[in-house]
Amino acid sequence: MTTKSRSGFTLIEIMISVMLTGMLMSLALAPVAMTVRRVVETQNQYSDVSALSRTMNFIARDLFAAMRLSTNVLTVIDHEAIGGNEDDVLMIMTTSPTAQNLPSATVVYKIEEGGMLHNNIPAGLYRWIFPGLIPNSVKYENLNGEDGQLVLPGIDKFSVEIPEGSHEDDRRKEYSGALPKGVYIKIGRDTKKFQAQNINNNNEEKINELETIIALP
C-alpha cells in the first residue's frame, strides 16, 4: 500500500511563518522608524528656531528704522509677569509704518497673556502701532491684543535690556531716550505647548529661547 506524499502547509505552519515574517519586518523597519522620528524632530526644531529668528528680524526692522534724531525714540519698561517670566515692554518711534502708508509712529511690543479674561485671544507677543505719538505718550497698560498684531504665538518670555559699559553683563533694564548703540532682546516660547514631544531638556532650552543683541549704527 502506497502513501500519498503530503502537499501544502498545515495551519500551524502558516501561523509560524506569518509570525516569523512579522518579526523580521519589525527588525528591518525599526531603523527606518527611528530615522523618520529623528527627521520629524529636526523639522520641528528647525521650525521653532526659524520662528524665533523671524521675530527677532521683525523687531530689528523697527529698530533700524528708528528716528535717530529724536531725543525720545526708545522706551523700555522692565516688568515681570506672574510666575516669574520676564514680560517687558518695548516702544520705538520708527518710520517702519510708512511701508503701510502710515506716518511715523510708535510701535509697541508686549506679551498678551490671552485666555478667558482676555476675550480668548491667542497668547503671544503682539505689536501695536500708534501713528504720530512718541513713546512716552503711549498708555501701554491699557493695550489689548484685539487691537494689536500677533507677531508670534506662544511667547511667554520677552526681555529687553540696553548695554551700558564695556562688560557684557552691564545692562539697563529701564530706559527712555535717544537711540542707543544696541539692544539686548530675549524671547522664549511656552515649552509645554510647542515642544511637548521633546524629551531632551537641554536641547529644549536651546530651541525655545533665543537671545541676541541688535547692534544699531
Accessible surface in RSA format (square Angstrom, percent):
REM  Atomic radii and reference values for relative SASA: ProtOr
REM  Chains: A
REM  Algorithm: Lee & Richards
REM  Probe-radius: 1.40
REM  Slices: 20
REM RES _ NUM      All-atoms   Total-Side   Main-Chain    Non-polar    All polar
REM                ABS   REL    ABS   REL    ABS   REL    ABS   REL    ABS   REL
RES MET A   1   234.41 121.4 148.77  98.5  85.63 203.9 124.14 105.5 110.27 146.1
RES THR A   2   129.73  92.3 109.82 111.3  19.91  47.5  82.61 111.0  47.13  71.2
RES THR A   3   126.19  89.7  97.85  99.2  28.34  67.5  71.60  96.2  54.59  82.5
RES LYS A   4   203.00  99.0 172.30 105.7  30.69  73.1 121.28 109.2  81.72  87.0
RES SER A   5   108.34  91.6  79.66 106.3  28.69  66.1  55.57 118.3  52.77  73.9
RES ARG A   6   179.69  75.4 140.41  71.6  39.28  93.5  72.02  98.4 107.67  65.3
RES SER A   7   106.22  89.8  78.22 104.4  28.00  64.5  48.04 102.3  58.17  81.5
RES GLY A   8    56.79  70.0   0.00   N/A  56.79  70.0  33.75  92.6  23.04  51.6
RES PHE A   9   162.29  81.2 132.83  82.3  29.47  76.7 135.08  81.9  27.21  77.9
RES THR A  10    60.02  42.7  52.87  53.6   7.15  17.0  56.21  75.5   3.82   5.8
RES LEU A  11   130.29  72.6 121.48  86.9   8.81  22.1 122.78  86.2   7.50  20.2
RES ILE A  12   120.62  68.6 120.24  89.6   0.38   0.9 120.59  86.8   0.03   0.1
RES GLU A  13    65.64  37.7  59.04  44.7   6.60  15.7  31.28  60.5  34.36  28.1
RES ILE A  14    86.22  49.1  83.58  62.3   2.64   6.4  86.22  62.1   0.00   0.0
RES MET A  15   117.91  61.1 110.87  73.4   7.03  16.7  97.48  82.9  20.42  27.1
RES ILE A  16    82.93  47.2  82.33  61.3   0.61   1.5  82.93  59.7   0.00   0.0
RES SER A  17    61.14  51.7  55.90  74.6   5.24  12.1  26.74  56.9  34.40  48.2
RES VAL A  18    99.33  65.4  95.04  86.0   4.29  10.3  97.32  84.6   2.01   5.5
RES MET A  19   111.11  57.5 101.13  66.9   9.98  23.8  69.70  59.3  41.41  54.9
RES LEU A  20    90.69  50.5  90.48  64.7   0.20   0.5  90.49  63.5   0.20   0.5
RES THR A  21    69.51  49.4  68.54  69.5   0.97   2.3  48.52  65.2  20.98  31.7
RES GLY A  22    33.44  41.2   0.00   N/A  33.44  41.2  31.75  87.1   1.69   3.8
RES MET A  23   108.09  56.0 103.16  68.3   4.93  11.7  95.66  81.3  12.43  16.5
RES LEU A  24   120.90  67.3 116.94  83.7   3.96  10.0 117.24  82.3   3.66   9.9
RES MET A  25   109.25  56.6 106.99  70.8   2.26   5.4  85.01  72.3  24.24  32.1
RES SER A  26    72.69  61.4  60.95  81.3  11.75  27.1  37.06  78.9  35.63  49.9
RES LEU A  27   128.59  71.6 116.69  83.5  11.89  29.9 117.79  82.7  10.79  29.0
RES ALA A  28    67.78  62.3  45.81  70.7  21.96  50.0  57.18  80.5  10.60  28.1
RES LEU A  29    99.49  55.4  99.06  70.9   0.43   1.1  99.18  69.7   0.31   0.8
RES ALA A  30    56.29  51.8  45.13  69.6  11.16  25.4  52.68  74.2   3.61   9.6
RES PRO A  31    81.81  59.6  73.05  66.6   8.76  31.9  80.70  66.6   1.11   6.9
RES VAL A  32    82.79  54.5  80.17  72.6   2.62   6.3  82.79  71.9   0.00   0.0
RES ALA A  33    63.51  58.4  51.46  79.4  12.05  27.4  58.48  82.4   5.02  13.3
RES MET A  34    91.40  47.3  88.16  58.3   3.24   7.7  80.64  68.6  10.76  14.3
RES THR A  35    78.18  55.6  77.26  78.3   0.92   2.2  53.37  71.7  24.81  37.5
RES VAL A  36    83.88  55.2  83.15  75.3   0.73   1.7  83.88  72.9   0.00   0.0
RES ARG A  37   120.69  50.7 115.33  58.8   5.35  12.7  46.05  62.9  74.63  45.2
RES ARG A  38   154.17  64.7 152.79  77.9   1.38   3.3  46.48  63.5 107.69  65.3
RES VAL A  39    74.18  48.8  71.31  64.6   2.87   6.9  74.10  64.4   0.08   0.2
RES VAL A  40    67.47  44.4  67.47  61.1   0.00   0.0  67.47  58.6   0.00   0.0
RES GLU A  41    59.98  34.4  58.02  43.9   1.96   4.7  23.17  44.8  36.81  30.1
RES THR A  42    84.59  60.2  84.19  85.4   0.39   0.9  60.32  81.0  24.27  36.7
RES GLN A  43   110.74  61.9 104.55  76.4   6.20  14.8  37.54  79.9  73.20  55.5
RES ASN A  44    68.14  47.0  63.84  61.7   4.30  10.3  14.35  34.5  53.80  52.0
RES GLN A  45    47.48  26.6  47.44  34.7   0.04   0.1   9.18  19.5  38.30  29.1
RES TYR A  46   158.71  74.1 153.54  87.4   5.17  13.5 112.89  84.8  45.82  56.5
RES SER A  47    65.66  55.5  61.36  81.9   4.30   9.9  27.35  58.2  38.31  53.7
RES ASP A  48     6.28   4.4   4.15   4.1   2.13   5.0   4.01   9.4   2.27   2.3
RES VAL A  49    65.37  43.0  64.93  58.8   0.44   1.1  65.37  56.8   0.00   0.0
RES SER A  50    22.18  18.7  17.53  23.4   4.66  10.7  15.82  33.7   6.36   8.9
RES ALA A  51     7.96   7.3   7.02  10.8   0.95   2.2   7.33  10.3   0.63   1.7
RES LEU A  52     2.11   1.2   2.11   1.5   0.00   0.0   2.11   1.5   0.00   0.0
RES SER A  53    41.51  35.1  39.91  53.3   1.61   3.7  26.52  56.5  15.00  21.0
RES ARG A  54   148.11  62.2 142.61  72.7   5.51  13.1  70.02  95.7  78.09  47.3
RES THR A  55     4.29   3.1   2.25   2.3   2.04   4.9   1.88   2.5   2.41   3.6
RES MET A  56    10.31   5.3   9.92   6.6   0.39   0.9  10.12   8.6   0.19   0.3
RES ASN A  57    98.87  68.2  92.61  89.5   6.25  15.1  25.54  61.5  73.33  70.9
RES PHE A  58    49.13  24.6  45.25  28.0   3.89  10.1  48.72  29.5   0.41   1.2
RES ILE A  59     0.00   0.0   0.00   0.0   0.00   0.0   0.00   0.0   0.00   0.0
RES ALA A  60    15.34  14.1  15.34  23.7   0.00   0.0  15.34  21.6   0.00   0.0
RES ARG A  61   113.36  47.6 104.57  53.3   8.78  20.9  67.07  91.7  46.28  28.0
RES ASP A  62     0.00   0.0   0.00   0.0   0.00   0.0   0.00   0.0   0.00   0.0
RES LEU A  63     0.00   0.0   0.00   0.0   0.00   0.0   0.00   0.0   0.00   0.0
RES PHE A  64    95.21  47.6  84.61  52.4  10.60  27.6  84.77  51.4  10.44  29.9
RES ALA A  65    27.79  25.5  17.32  26.7  10.46  23.8  26.50  37.3   1.28   3.4
RES ALA A  66     4.36   4.0   0.00   0.0   4.36   9.9   0.00   0.0   4.36  11.6
RES MET A  67    68.39  35.4  61.69  40.8   6.70  16.0  68.33  58.1   0.06   0.1
RES ARG A  68    99.22  41.7  79.21  40.4  20.02  47.7  52.41  71.6  46.82  28.4
RES LEU A  69   180.32 100.4 153.35 109.7  26.97  67.8 156.89 110.2  23.43  63.0
RES SER A  70    32.35  27.3  20.15  26.9  12.20  28.1  19.72  42.0  12.63  17.7
RES THR A  71   119.51  85.0 106.35 107.8  13.16  31.4  77.17 103.7  42.34  64.0
RES ASN A  72    22.59  15.6  22.51  21.8   0.08   0.2  18.86  45.4   3.73   3.6
RES VAL A  73     0.00   0.0   0.00   0.0   0.00   0.0   0.00   0.0   0.00   0.0
RES LEU A  74     0.00   0.0   0.00   0.0   0.00   0.0   0.00   0.0   0.00   0.0
RES THR A  75     6.14   4.4   6.14   6.2   0.00   0.0   6.14   8.2   0.00   0.0
RES VAL A  76     0.37   0.2   0.00   0.0   0.37   0.9   0.00   0.0   0.37   1.0
RES ILE A  77    33.99  19.3  33.99  25.3   0.00   0.0  33.99  24.5   0.00   0.0
RES ASP A  78    58.10  40.7  42.11  41.9  15.99  37.8   0.24   0.6  57.86  57.7
RES HIS A  79    89.95  49.2  83.12  57.8   6.82  17.5  60.42  62.3  29.53  34.4
RES GLU A  80   118.78  68.2  97.91  74.1  20.87  49.7  25.26  48.9  93.51  76.4
RES ALA A  81    19.73  18.1  13.17  20.3   6.56  14.9  16.11  22.7   3.62   9.6
RES ILE A  82   178.77 101.7 149.96 111.7  28.80  69.4 157.21 113.2  21.56  58.5
RES GLY A  83    78.84  97.2   0.00   N/A  78.84  97.2  39.95 109.6  38.89  87.1
RES GLY A  84    40.77  50.3   0.00   N/A  40.77  50.3  21.14  58.0  19.63  44.0
RES ASN A  85    48.94  33.7  46.12  44.6   2.82   6.8   4.72  11.4  44.21  42.7
RES GLU A  86    46.55  26.7  44.76  33.9   1.79   4.3  22.91  44.3  23.65  19.3
RES ASP A  87     6.12   4.3   5.98   6.0   0.13   0.3   0.94   2.2   5.17   5.2
RES ASP A  88     2.36   1.7   2.36   2.3   0.00   0.0   0.00   0.0   2.36   2.4
RES VAL A  89     1.48   1.0   1.48   1.3   0.00   0.0   1.48   1.3   0.00   0.0
RES LEU A  90     0.00   0.0   0.00   0.0   0.00   0.0   0.00   0.0   0.00   0.0
RES MET A  91     4.49   2.3   4.49   3.0   0.00   0.0   4.49   3.8   0.00   0.0
RES ILE A  92     0.00   0.0   0.00   0.0   0.00   0.0   0.00   0.0   0.00   0.0
RES MET A  93    18.77   9.7  18.77  12.4   0.00   0.0  18.77  16.0   0.00   0.0
RES THR A  94     0.00   0.0   0.00   0.0   0.00   0.0   0.00   0.0   0.00   0.0
RES THR A  95    52.85  37.6  51.49  52.2   1.36   3.2  35.04  47.1  17.81  26.9
RES SER A  96    16.21  13.7   2.56   3.4  13.65  31.5  10.04  21.4   6.17   8.7
RES PRO A  97     0.05   0.0   0.00   0.0   0.05   0.2   0.05   0.0   0.00   0.0
RES THR A  98    73.61  52.4  59.65  60.5  13.96  33.3  40.60  54.5  33.01  49.9
RES ALA A  99    95.43  87.7  54.27  83.7  41.16  93.6  66.55  93.7  28.87  76.5
RES GLN A 100    95.14  53.2  73.81  53.9  21.34  50.8  38.17  81.2  56.98  43.2
RES ASN A 101   146.23 100.8 113.34 109.5  32.89  79.2  34.46  82.9 111.77 108.0
RES LEU A 102    62.49  34.8  57.84  41.4   4.64  11.7  59.45  41.7   3.04   8.2
RES PRO A 103    80.34  58.6  70.00  63.8  10.34  37.6  79.86  65.9   0.47   2.9
RES SER A 104    29.46  24.9  24.50  32.7   4.96  11.4  10.62  22.6  18.84  26.4
RES ALA A 105     0.00   0.0   0.00   0.0   0.00   0.0   0.00   0.0   0.00   0.0
RES THR A 106     0.00   0.0   0.00   0.0   0.00   0.0   0.00   0.0   0.00   0.0
RES VAL A 107     0.00   0.0   0.00   0.0   0.00   0.0   0.00   0.0   0.00   0.0
RES VAL A 108     0.00   0.0   0.00   0.0   0.00   0.0   0.00   0.0   0.00   0.0
RES TYR A 109     0.00   0.0   0.00   0.0   0.00   0.0   0.00   0.0   0.00   0.0
RES LYS A 110    43.28  21.1  43.28  26.6   0.00   0.0  12.19  11.0  31.09  33.1
RES ILE A 111    11.35   6.5   8.90   6.6   2.45   5.9   8.90   6.4   2.45   6.7
RES GLU A 112    12.83   7.4  11.70   8.9   1.13   2.7   1.66   3.2  11.18   9.1
RES GLU A 113   101.29  58.2  84.15  63.7  17.14  40.8  36.88  71.3  64.41  52.6
RES GLY A 114     7.91   9.8   0.00   N/A   7.91   9.8   0.00   0.0   7.91  17.7
RES GLY A 115    40.78  50.3   0.00   N/A  40.78  50.3  35.08  96.3   5.69  12.8
RES MET A 116   160.13  82.9 136.27  90.2  23.86  56.8 115.72  98.4  44.41  58.8
RES LEU A 117   169.75  94.5 138.00  98.7  31.75  79.8 142.55 100.1  27.20  73.2
RES HIS A 118    66.94  36.6  61.67  42.9   5.27  13.5  44.21  45.6  22.73  26.5
RES ASN A 119    91.60  63.2  68.17  65.9  23.43  56.4  17.12  41.2  74.48  72.0
RES ASN A 120   104.94  72.4  79.40  76.7  25.55  61.5  27.70  66.7  77.25  74.7
RES ILE A 121    20.21  11.5  15.45  11.5   4.76  11.5  17.27  12.4   2.94   8.0
RES PRO A 122    77.84  56.7  66.45  60.6  11.39  41.4  77.84  64.3   0.00   0.0
RES ALA A 123    31.72  29.2  22.58  34.8   9.15  20.8  22.58  31.8   9.15  24.2
RES GLY A 124     0.00   0.0   0.00   N/A   0.00   0.0   0.00   0.0   0.00   0.0
RES LEU A 125     0.00   0.0   0.00   0.0   0.00   0.0   0.00   0.0   0.00   0.0
RES TYR A 126     7.12   3.3   7.12   4.0   0.00   0.0   5.02   3.8   2.10   2.6
RES ARG A 127     2.00   0.8   0.44   0.2   1.56   3.7   0.00   0.0   2.00   1.2
RES TRP A 128     7.63   3.1   6.31   3.1   1.32   3.1   7.58   4.0   0.05   0.1
RES ILE A 129    47.16  26.8  24.98  18.6  22.18  53.5  24.98  18.0  22.18  60.2
RES PHE A 130    50.05  25.0  48.99  30.3   1.06   2.8  50.05  30.3   0.00   0.0
RES PRO A 131    64.07  46.7  47.47  43.3  16.61  60.4  47.64  39.3  16.44 102.2
RES GLY A 132    56.45  69.6   0.00   N/A  56.45  69.6  29.42  80.7  27.03  60.5
RES LEU A 133    71.65  39.9  70.68  50.6   0.97   2.4  71.65  50.3   0.00   0.0
RES ILE A 134    79.42  45.2  78.40  58.4   1.01   2.4  78.40  56.5   1.01   2.7
RES PRO A 135     0.64   0.5   0.00   0.0   0.64   2.3   0.00   0.0   0.64   4.0
RES ASN A 136    95.74  66.0  64.13  62.0  31.61  76.1  25.55  61.5  70.18  67.8
RES SER A 137    51.94  43.9  31.65  42.2  20.29  46.7  38.89  82.8  13.04  18.3
RES VAL A 138     9.06   6.0   0.96   0.9   8.10  19.5   2.62   2.3   6.44  17.5
RES LYS A 139   143.15  69.8 135.53  83.2   7.62  18.1  79.89  71.9  63.26  67.4
RES TYR A 140    49.98  23.3  49.60  28.2   0.39   1.0  25.25  19.0  24.74  30.5
RES GLU A 141   119.27  68.5  86.08  65.1  33.19  79.0  52.81 102.1  66.46  54.3
RES ASN A 142   120.16  82.9  91.30  88.2  28.86  69.5  33.92  81.6  86.24  83.4
RES LEU A 143    32.73  18.2  11.30   8.1  21.43  53.9  12.86   9.0  19.87  53.5
RES ASN A 144    54.70  37.7  51.35  49.6   3.35   8.1  12.25  29.5  42.44  41.0
RES GLY A 145     3.83   4.7   0.00   N/A   3.83   4.7   0.00   0.0   3.83   8.6
RES GLU A 146   105.71  60.7  70.84  53.6  34.87  83.0  27.32  52.9  78.38  64.0
RES ASP A 147   116.87  81.9  83.41  83.0  33.46  79.1  30.49  71.7  86.39  86.2
RES GLY A 148    23.27  28.7   0.00   N/A  23.27  28.7   3.26   8.9  20.01  44.8
RES GLN A 149    84.78  47.4  79.04  57.8   5.74  13.7  37.87  80.6  46.91  35.6
RES LEU A 150    63.04  35.1  39.47  28.2  23.58  59.3  39.47  27.7  23.58  63.4
RES VAL A 151    30.04  19.8   5.62   5.1  24.42  58.8   8.16   7.1  21.88  59.3
RES LEU A 152    16.95   9.4  16.95  12.1   0.00   0.0  16.95  11.9   0.00   0.0
RES PRO A 153    52.40  38.2  52.40  47.8   0.00   0.0  52.40  43.3   0.00   0.0
RES GLY A 154     8.10  10.0   0.00   N/A   8.10  10.0   6.37  17.5   1.72   3.9
RES ILE A 155     2.92   1.7   0.00   0.0   2.92   7.0   0.00   0.0   2.92   7.9
RES ASP A 156    45.50  31.9  39.90  39.7   5.60  13.2  24.97  58.8  20.53  20.5
RES LYS A 157    71.44  34.9  71.44  43.8   0.00   0.0  27.20  24.5  44.24  47.1
RES PHE A 158     0.02   0.0   0.00   0.0   0.02   0.0   0.00   0.0   0.02   0.1
RES SER A 159     6.47   5.5   5.94   7.9   0.53   1.2   0.69   1.5   5.78   8.1
RES VAL A 160     0.18   0.1   0.00   0.0   0.18   0.4   0.01   0.0   0.18   0.5
RES GLU A 161    17.92  10.3  17.92  13.6   0.00   0.0   1.86   3.6  16.06  13.1
RES ILE A 162     4.74   2.7   4.74   3.5   0.00   0.0   4.74   3.4   0.00   0.0
RES PRO A 163    41.05  29.9  25.26  23.0  15.79  57.4  25.62  21.2  15.42  95.9
RES GLU A 164    89.23  51.2  83.79  63.4   5.44  13.0  36.45  70.5  52.78  43.1
RES GLY A 165    66.84  82.4   0.00   N/A  66.84  82.4  34.85  95.6  32.00  71.7
RES SER A 166   126.66 107.0  80.66 107.6  46.00 106.0  57.37 122.2  69.29  97.1
RES HIS A 167   110.54  60.4 100.83  70.1   9.71  24.8  72.38  74.6  38.16  44.4
RES GLU A 168    92.46  53.1  81.83  61.9  10.63  25.3  60.13 116.3  32.33  26.4
RES ASP A 169   102.52  71.8  80.40  80.0  22.12  52.3  27.66  65.1  74.86  74.7
RES ASP A 170    60.67  42.5  54.82  54.6   5.86  13.8  14.39  33.9  46.29  46.2
RES ARG A 171    60.39  25.4  34.12  17.4  26.27  62.5  12.17  16.6  48.21  29.2
RES ARG A 172    97.48  40.9  93.95  47.9   3.53   8.4  16.88  23.1  80.61  48.9
RES LYS A 173    99.64  48.6  94.08  57.7   5.56  13.2  76.50  68.9  23.14  24.6
RES GLU A 174    88.36  50.7  82.48  62.4   5.88  14.0  52.30 101.2  36.06  29.4
RES TYR A 175    33.73  15.7  27.60  15.7   6.13  15.9  17.70  13.3  16.03  19.8
RES SER A 176    63.62  53.8  34.14  45.6  29.48  67.9  29.51  62.8  34.11  47.8
RES GLY A 177    14.24  17.6   0.00   N/A  14.24  17.6  14.24  39.1   0.00   0.0
RES ALA A 178    49.57  45.6  45.44  70.1   4.12   9.4  45.44  64.0   4.12  10.9
RES LEU A 179    29.27  16.3   6.03   4.3  23.23  58.4   6.03   4.2  23.23  62.5
RES PRO A 180    19.93  14.5   6.96   6.3  12.97  47.1  16.75  13.8   3.17  19.7
RES LYS A 181   183.52  89.5 173.06 106.2  10.46  24.9 117.32 105.6  66.20  70.5
RES GLY A 182     1.42   1.7   0.00   N/A   1.42   1.7   1.41   3.9   0.01   0.0
RES VAL A 183     0.00   0.0   0.00   0.0   0.00   0.0   0.00   0.0   0.00   0.0
RES TYR A 184    26.24  12.3  25.45  14.5   0.79   2.1  11.47   8.6  14.77  18.2
RES ILE A 185     0.82   0.5   0.00   0.0   0.82   2.0   0.75   0.5   0.07   0.2
RES LYS A 186    53.61  26.2  53.29  32.7   0.32   0.8   9.10   8.2  44.51  47.4
RES ILE A 187     0.00   0.0   0.00   0.0   0.00   0.0   0.00   0.0   0.00   0.0
RES GLY A 188     0.88   1.1   0.00   N/A   0.88   1.1   0.88   2.4   0.00   0.0
RES ARG A 189    18.72   7.9  15.29   7.8   3.43   8.2   0.00   0.0  18.72  11.3
RES ASP A 190    35.61  24.9  34.70  34.5   0.92   2.2   3.93   9.3  31.68  31.6
RES THR A 191    48.62  34.6  45.16  45.8   3.46   8.2  22.32  30.0  26.30  39.8
RES LYS A 192   178.49  87.1 159.31  97.7  19.18  45.7 109.03  98.1  69.46  74.0
RES LYS A 193   145.90  71.2 112.09  68.8  33.81  80.5  74.84  67.4  71.05  75.7
RES PHE A 194    71.09  35.6  48.92  30.3  22.17  57.7  53.59  32.5  17.50  50.1
RES GLN A 195    14.68   8.2   9.74   7.1   4.94  11.8   3.58   7.6  11.11   8.4
RES ALA A 196    84.43  77.6  44.79  69.1  39.63  90.2  52.58  74.0  31.85  84.4
RES GLN A 197   140.74  78.7 127.30  93.0  13.44  32.0  53.90 114.7  86.84  65.9
RES ASN A 198    26.10  18.0   9.46   9.1  16.64  40.1   9.55  23.0  16.55  16.0
RES ILE A 199   138.86  79.0 119.91  89.3  18.96  45.7 125.24  90.2  13.62  37.0
RES ASN A 200    83.71  57.7  74.15  71.7   9.56  23.0  27.06  65.1  56.65  54.8
RES ASN A 201   104.99  72.4 100.94  97.5   4.06   9.8  26.34  63.4  78.65  76.0
RES ASN A 202   110.74  76.4 107.98 104.4   2.76   6.6  22.59  54.4  88.16  85.2
RES ASN A 203    43.81  30.2  41.47  40.1   2.34   5.6   8.64  20.8  35.17  34.0
RES GLU A 204    30.52  17.5  30.52  23.1   0.00   0.0   0.31   0.6  30.21  24.7
RES GLU A 205   121.04  69.5 113.58  85.9   7.47  17.8  42.99  83.1  78.06  63.7
RES LYS A 206   158.89  77.5 138.19  84.8  20.70  49.3  89.45  80.5  69.45  74.0
RES ILE A 207     6.56   3.7   5.95   4.4   0.61   1.5   6.37   4.6   0.18   0.5
RES ASN A 208     4.46   3.1   3.37   3.3   1.09   2.6   3.37   8.1   1.09   1.1
RES GLU A 209    63.67  36.6  53.24  40.3  10.43  24.8  12.28  23.8  51.39  42.0
RES LEU A 210    54.55  30.4  52.59  37.6   1.97   4.9  54.55  38.3   0.00   0.0
RES GLU A 211    81.02  46.5  54.46  41.2  26.56  63.2  17.30  33.5  63.72  52.0
RES THR A 212    50.38  35.8  42.30  42.9   8.08  19.3  24.26  32.6  26.13  39.5
RES ILE A 213    79.29  45.1  64.14  47.8  15.15  36.5  64.14  46.2  15.15  41.1
RES ILE A 214    14.63   8.3  10.70   8.0   3.93   9.5  14.63  10.5   0.00   0.0
RES ALA A 215    71.85  66.1  60.05  92.7  11.81  26.9  60.49  85.2  11.36  30.1
RES LEU A 216    14.18   7.9   0.00   0.0  14.18  35.6   1.15   0.8  13.03  35.1
RES PRO A 217   117.36  85.5  60.05  54.7  57.31 208.3 101.66  83.9  15.70  97.6
END  Absolute sums over single chains surface
CHAIN  1 A    13617.7      11234.9       2382.9       8263.4       5354.3
END  Absolute sums over all chains
TOTAL         13617.7      11234.9       2382.9       8263.4       5354.3
